[in-house]
Amino acid sequence: MLSRASKIALSSYLPGGFTPTKIPTALSVCSRHLSTAAVSSKSSISAKVLTPSVGVVLDMSVNDLRSNMEEGAQKVHSAVMEHGVCFLRSSSQGGSSSIDPDVEDEALVAFAKHLGTLEGPHPIFSPDPDSPLAVVAHDVDNPPDGAEWHTDCSWSSKPPFASVLWPKLLPNNGGGDTLWLSSCAAFEALPQGMQADLRSLSAVHDMGSFRNSYARRGGASGINQGHEEFGCAIWPLVTTHPVTGRSCLFVNETFTVHIDGLMANESRRLLNYLFDHIQRPDFQCRWKWQLGDVAIWDNRSTQHYACADYAGLSRKMHRVTVIDDRLGAGKGRNETN
């Protein structure tokens, strides 16, 4: 006899497998949380909402952040809580940063510390073992490999709160965009019966596609080393955002590898269904980078995807990752992840 978890996995592909319910559209779901004037009403800055599901552009630059980092962190945090990802545009009309690149790095690392504790060196992307700065660089000899939807470090025993990302070198063919999606909007658009059933399940997250890097280093022994360095974690399929109280669909195609309690084939079927669902354009926004831009996003409620449409060209991004939500501590409706 099949377990309840197995029945859930199988019924997701069978007509009538779940009790019929009215399925909300992404727009109707997100309209309950969206306020185009919310950011500007709380501060003197203006904001432009990108899509109903995710993304907002603040009328701020790195120079603005440097002038008052604590105030800037409060404004950015408020925007990220409401819209998942917040963008700051270059302060110059020509699309290039108006401050020295090294100063920009220093300023953004300092700014990120106002959001919370910074994660230590990344096992793959950090060139300096004493710096929290990660360098994600691709060129003809190291082609892009981030074209997968993912939440940063979901394999960790403590997945990070946020990431801050900015470009240092962009391809000259107009490529290299990054997309974000709202995992909250994706969950809320599921049928209510499926929402209830998914809450009872958990999934294993591990190093995922980073296997490729370790295999190039040392074959099977390298992969075993990677497993030791990365480890794995088991997280509920549905998490509760600790600040907003919204439910989030916490699965991603890069690092989520198995649903606990299911047979391998059942797990693949249900995960593939959820991966297909969460990638609907209804839940997304897309950002075309300019030098001087900055993106700050909440890893607990979003996923992102780096377009790999610049083969043979170069792209370099700098990133810092924030472990804990200092500004959101104690403000939430539910203090559990």
Salt bridges, closest charged atoms under 4 A:
GLU70 OE1 - HIS114 ND1 2.92
GLU70 OE1 - ARG326 NH2 3.20
GLU71 OE2 - LYS75 NZ 3.03
GLU82 OE1 - HIS83 NE2 3.83
GLU104 OE1 - LYS168 NZ 3.47
ASP105 OD1 - LYS168 NZ 2.99
ASP105 OD2 - HIS318 ND1 3.10
ASP145 OD1 - HIS138 NE2 3.47
ASP152 OD1 - HIS150 NE2 3.48
ASP152 OD1 - HIS304 NE2 3.14
ASP152 OD2 - ARG319 NH1 3.67
ASP177 OD2 - ARG286 NE 2.89
ASP177 OD1 - LYS288 NZ 3.16
GLU188 OE2 - HIS33 NE2 3.57
GLU188 OE1 - ARG246 NH2 2.79
ASP197 OD1 - ARG4 NH2 2.79
ASP206 OD2 - ARG211 NH2 2.65
ASP282 OD2 - ARG280 NH2 3.41
ASP293 OD2 - ARG89 NH1 2.44
ASP298 OD2 - HIS241 NE2 2.62
ASP298 OD1 - ARG300 NE 2.98
ASP325 OD1 - HIS77 NE2 2.82
ASP325 OD2 - ARG300 NH2 3.01
